[in-house]
Amino acid sequence: MPDAGRFSELGEQGSRAVMEAAAVLERELAAGISDAKVATERLADEHRVDQEEFDQLVHRVSENTHQLIDAVSERVLAGTGGEVSEHARRLTANAHDVLDLLLRLGSLAPGLANRGLQDAFGPQHAARPADGAGGAPGTGPDERPRG
């Protein structure tokens, strides 16, 4: 059975790493707020979600979050070895995989939202270039840039 002391050390190192990474992430999120405001204004004014704007936001979130995961992982792994290190590596890989899955699922949101908005607000908002091929809201998830 692993020594509980090693895990408490991991927790302390992880806490410091998370605090440092959170400060960096907070700065990055502040920089992305203006992009989010533009997308929100378009939604309120035009009753549609622009796929390209949304994809830019997703890309920013993807880059920043993957960097955050890596930074925390590096800090935690710096003082560990053996079994704890292997657990941390697996946790890091799983965190990257979960993030990618959630962002891929999230990339479906503009198409679904635009379809619902078109139904709610009428055909005057149909067939926009950012809606996808043939004017159909959204495109398949495999056609979107991946984070």
N, C-alpha and C positions, 0 to 999 in steps of 0.2 A: 504494500500500500504506500502511495506517495507521502512524503513528509508534508504535513499541513503548513509548515513554515515556508516552504518554497512557494506555495500558492498564495500565502498572505503577501510575500514579497512581490509576486506577480501582480497582485491587486494594487499595491502601492505604486509600483512602476506604471501600471496601466492607468491609474488615476491621474498621475502627473502628465502622462502622455496625452490622455483625453483632454485635460484642461488646456494644455498647450495647443493641441490640434483644434479644439473648439474655438480658441481665440482667432486662429487663422481662418477657420471656416466662417466665423461671424463676419470677418472682413470681406470674404468672398461673397457671402450671401448679400451683404449690403450693396455690393457692386452689381448684383443681378436684380435688385429690386426695381430699377428703372425699366429693365426688359419686361419684368412681370407686370408693371403698371401699363405699359404699352399694350400688352396682350389683353389685360383686363379692360382697358378703354375700348379696344376693338370689339370685345365681346359685348360690352354695354351699348356701344354705338351701332355696330353692324350686325349684332346677333350671330356672330360666327367666331370660330377659333381658327387662326391662321396656322396652318401646319408647319410652315417654315419657322415662324416665331416660336412655336411650341417646341420644335426640334432643337432650336438654339438653346432654349432654357433647359431641356433635357440633357443636352450635351454638356452644358455648364455644370449642372448638378452631377452628372456622371463623372466628369473629370475631377471635380472637387471632392466628391465622396470617395472615389477610388484612391485619390491622393491621401485623404484623411485615414482611410483604412490602412494604407501602406505605412503612413507616418506612425500611427499608433502601434502597428505591428512591429515596426523596426525598433521603436522605443521599448516595447515589452520584451522582444527577443534579445535585446542587447544584454540584459542581465540574466538570461535564463539558459538552460541547457537540458539535455536529456528529454525525459517524458513531457515536461512542461513546455519545452520548446516545440516539440512535435504537436502537442495539442493546440498551441498558439498558431502554428503554421496552418493546421487544418481549419481552425476557426477563421483565419484570414482568408483562405481560399473559399470557404463557404460564404463569408460575408460578401466577397466579390461576386460570387455566383448569384446570391439572393438579390443583390443590388441590380445586376444585369437583368434578371428576370423581372423585377418590379418595374424597371425603366422600359423594358420591351412591352410589358402589359400597359404601362402608362402611355406609350406611344399610340395606342389605339384610341385614346380619349378624344383627340380633335375630331376624328371621323364620326365617332359616336355622338359627340356633342353637337356637331354640325347637322347631323341627321335629325336629332331631336329638336334643335333650334329651327331647322327648316320646317319641320312639322308644326311647331308652335307658332312661328312667325310668318309662315307663308312662303310661296315659291319665289318671291322677289330676291331671296338670298341664295338661290340655287346656282349651281354650275359656276363656281368661282375657280380660278386657276389653282389656288392652293388646296382645293378640295380633293384633288386626285384626278386620275384618268377618267375621261368621259363625263366629267362633272359630278361623278358620284363622290359623296363625302368620304374622305379617307382612302387610303390604299392599304394593301396587305402589310402585316408587320414585317415581312421579310424585305420590303422595299424601303424601309426607313433606315436612316443611319443608326448604327448601334454604338452605345457608349462603351 
